[in-house]
Amino acid sequence: MGLRPYLIEAYLRRNFPAKYKVMNHFWHRDTNHPIFLLKAFIFLSDCKITTGPHEYISGSINDLRISGKTYYTEEEISNVYPKDSKNRILSIVKAGTIIIEDTRGLHKATIPQEGFRDLGFAVFFPLSFLPKKIKPYYNINTNDYQKLSNRQKSYIPSNNIN
């Protein structure tokens, strides 16, 4: 992508069977930044079709046939990308799998039918796009930071170290 990504946000989420969909269960595009948004999904549990896989539509970043709304229904998406479309990528993966994607493309979390899906998220921006005085989304203890390699340290903005 021609730039060094900097970690700005990290968190964990457990998806479990639910009667109603909420935000990330609908098709959407992350709009945190218009030029660049890189997110890593770290699967902490095996993900089967019944435990709520993540779904992404390859090529949808530049395909604006579906745009203008915050969330989209399955019907709206299927009119452009049918369920059997090669562009629809379903994450049926083993624990430990890491998927990196530009989430300005269409994506959603599927609601588990049984069990749960544990997922870690890491959000990256290029340093040049970050405001000069950004409030840290996370902090790393100075002692822990010192234990990292120089390469690992290079991905962490200095204002996140305390």
PyMOL commands that set and color helices and strands:
alter all, ss='L'
color gray80, all
select helices_A, chain A and resi 23-25+49-51+74-80+127-129+142-146+150-153+158-160
alter helices_A, ss='H'
color red, helices_A
select strands_A, chain A and resi 5-15+27-28+38-43+54-57+71-72+88-90+98-102+107-109+117-126
alter strands_A, ss='S'
color yellow, strands_A
deselect
rebuild
show_as cartoon
